[in-house]
Amino acid sequence: KRLVPHRALPPYAYIPGRTPHPVSDPLGHQYGVLPVRIKSSPGSTAWAEEFLFGVDLWQQGFYWEAHETWEGLWHAVGRTGSWGDLLKGLIKLAAAGVKAREGRREGVGRHATRAAQLIRVAKSRWDPTDLPLPTWNWPDLLTNIESVAANPVTDVTPDPGGYPVWDWLILASDDQPTPMDSADTPVS
């Protein structure tokens, strides 16, 4: 289920060398669109929505797009602290997805290994009051990422159409927050 259903998913998942670059190619799905710049803190509604949209993108197989979304937030938090570690870990996990789409097993393993390391550090430093989102299922998340690192798979489907490579979620269904509507209020 989508977490931020009022935000449209891209028409295609960017795969280097196979689909138009979203930003630099005139045929790209974000060509001429200014990137979202979040300057607020992790406790704000705008920040939480952007983070959850990154989760939506990742869970639908839009790995490059999730990477870009989380990278903006990573810069907003100064690339440090538990949020910095978590976001960098998720960025690396998204990079593993891009490598899987490119058919690069070694890249999948390398990025997934680093993602697990960073998320483990974030978990060790996490203060539950830092997360204005549901409780994370850290063991399942780390087990899934470590499984990807140990057994990197690739998926070079000619037209992935946004389908995910892996069948697990960053936020388990029991952990997922109520989706947000366009008014930034929970949808019942």
Secondary structure, DSSP 8 states (H G I E B T S, - for coil): --SSTTS---SS---TTTS--TTTSTTSTTTT-------S-TTSHHHHHHHHHHHHHHHTT-HHHHHHHHHHHHHHTTT-HHHHHHHHHHHHHHHHHHHHHHT-HHHHHHHHHHHHHHHHHHHHH--GGG-SS----HHHHHHHHHHHHHS------S--TT--SSS--SS-TTT----B-TTSSB--
